[in-house]
Amino acid sequence: MSSAIETIGLSKRVTDATGELTILNDINFTVPTGATLAIVGASGSGKSTLLGLLAGLDTPSEGTVRLDGVDIFALDEDGRAGVRKRSLGFVFQSFQLLPHLTALENVMLPLELRGDKDAAMRAEAMLTRVGLASRLKHYPKYLSGGEQQRVALARAFVSEPPLLFADEPTGSLDAATGEAVIRLMFELNQERGSTLVLVTHDTGIAALCSRTITITAGRMVQSD
């Protein structure tokens, strides 16, 4: 089976007034194409930093990441941005919706950026799929937290990316709403056959994934 993601000796260090701080140290793992991976760990353990490195949003001190065999840190910043545009969808804890755009316009955005002519039709179909057919013209401030996260899911999946990254996607939601959003995310992921990497501190959510890795104080201490 091919690997969607491979990390090789991935480390991240930063320097502050107190000296050098190691955030991640020698992280090595692979994720098969179509798999679901949970990255778990306490707050401050380095798991969100790891997700940023996997997406090429940050650069490592050592090591590299291969996405579908492409060494993303052999590319310049524009090259990595191109990989994200073609291959990655993101779901964030804070939703990251643009407040001046309607739900429909938020979901259309990634399609418009790559020049799709049928962006409105596809975005409307995706919002209908996540149960928001009646909220297409609503701005984020008029949507509940659960509705905003469903818009974010629709935006992440509408371009059918081979890779989906989710950073604490239920962290801003109550338990019942969060459970519904997670169920929807896994349904959409299964329908589209993408590779899902999910950062969470919730072991119940992690258990839904086909594999879990645990990060403690910047080190990978467990892999299931």
N, C-alpha and C positions, 0 to 999 in steps of 0.2 A: 504494500500500500504506500502511496506517495505521501510525503510530508508537506502539510500546509505551512507549518512553522517549525523552525529549528533555531534554538539558541545555543551558542558556542562560547563558553567562558565569559559570560556576560557579567560585567562589573560596572558599578557606578560610584564614583567618589566626588565629593564636593569639599571645598575649603571655606571655612568661616573664621571668625575671630578666635575661636578656640583651637583651630588647627584643621586637620583633614578628617572628614567624616565619611565612613563607608556606608552607603545606602544599600547596595547590592554587591554580592561577592560570589563570583564564579558560578553563575546560574547556567545549567545545562539541561535541556529537555527537548523533545520533539512532540509535535501534535499531528496525528494523521489527518489527511483530508477528510472532512465530514464529521470529525469528532467534536465532542463538547468537553471543554476543559474549565475547571474551576480553580482559581488562584485564591487561596484563603490565607488568613493571617490577621493578627491583631492590628489595630490602628497604629500607623508608623512603622510597620514591619518592612515596607518597601514594595508592596504589591501594586499600588497604583503607579509608582515609578517604573516598575517592570512593564506594566501595560503600555505606558508612554514610550518605552524603548521598543517594544514589539511593533508599535505603530510608526516608529521613526519620528515621533514628535520630540524626542530627546536623543542625545547621542551618548554612547557608553564611554567609560574610561578605558575599558578593555573589552575584547570579544566582539561578537557580531550577532546579527539576526538574519536568517534567510526566510523569506516569504515565497512559497512556491519555487524554491531553489534560487531566488534572486537575493544576493547579499545587499541588503538595503543600505548598509553603511559604506559600500563601495560607490554609492550614488551621491551626487550633491543634493542640496536641499530641494531644489526643483525636481530632481529625479524622485526623491522620496515623496514629495507632494503628489507627483504623478501616480505613484504606486497607490497612495491613499485614495486618490480620486477614482482610480480604476477598480480597486480591489477591496476597500475597507468600508464597513458601515460602523457607526458608533452610537452607543446608547449611554447617556450619562445620568448620574444621580440627580443632578440639578436641571435635567431636561435639555438645556441649551437651545431652546426655541428662540427665534428672533421675534421680539415683541411687536414689531411694526408689521409683521406678516400674519395673515390668517393661517388657520390650520392647513388649508389646501395649499397655500403659497409656501409654507414651511416644507411641506412634503414634496412639492414640485421642485424646490431649489436644487437638490443634487442632480436631478434630471436636466434642468435647464442649464446648469453649469457645464454639463458634457454635451449639450446641444441636441437633446432628444426633442423631436417635434411633437410627440404625443404626451408631453409631461403632465398636462392637466388631466387627461383621461386616466393615465396610470396612477396619478396621485389620488384622484377621487376613488378609483377602484380599491386602492390600498387602504384608504381611510374607511371605506365601507367594510373592508375585511376586518378591521380592528374595532368595528362597531360605532364609528363616528360619522356615519352618513349624514346625520342631521346637524353636524357641528362644523361643516366645511368652512363656513365664512366667519367663524368665531376667532377672535384674537386670543392669544394665550392667557391674558389676564381674566378672561371670561370662562376659562376652562378649569375644572378641578385638577388636583395633582395627578390623579389617575388618568384623566383624559389627556393631560399634557404628556404624560409618559407614553400613552398609546399613540399620540401624534409622533413622538420621538421614535417609537418602534416603527411606525409606518415610514417615516423618513429614512431610517436606517435600512429597512428591507426593500424599499421601492426600487432601488437601482440594482437589486439582486446581486449584492457583492459576495464573492466567494468567502470572505472573512468578515465576521461580526465580532466587535469588541464591546463589552458592557462593563462599566465601572460602577459598582454598587447601584444597580438600576432601581432597587426598591428602597433605597436608604431614606428617601424623602416621603415615603408613602406609609399609610397605616397598614397593619398586618393583612387585613382582608383584601384591600386594594392591591397591595404588593403581591400577594399570592395569585391574584387574577392576572396581573401584568406578567409575572414569571411564566405562568401557564401559557399565556398567549405568545410570549417570546419563544418558548420551546416549540410550540405548534408551528409558528412561522418558520423557525429554523429547520424543523423537520421537513416541512413542505418544500423548502428551497434548497435543502441539502448543503447549506453553508457550514463552515467551520466556526464554532462559537467559543470564544474565550471570555470568561465571566469572572470579574473580581468581586468577591463578597466576603463578609465576615460571618455569614449565615450558613451553618453546616447543613441545614435542611435544604437550602437551595443548592449547595455544593453537591449534595447526594444525588441530585437529578442529573448531574453531568457524568459522562463516561469515564472521566479521569479527574483527579484532584491533586494539586501540588500545594504544599504548605510552606510559606515563607516566614521565618522567624529571625528577627534582627538582621535582615538582609541576606540570609542564607536559605537555600532550599533544603529543608530538613526532612521532608516526607513527600513521597510520590506514590499514588495509588493507581 
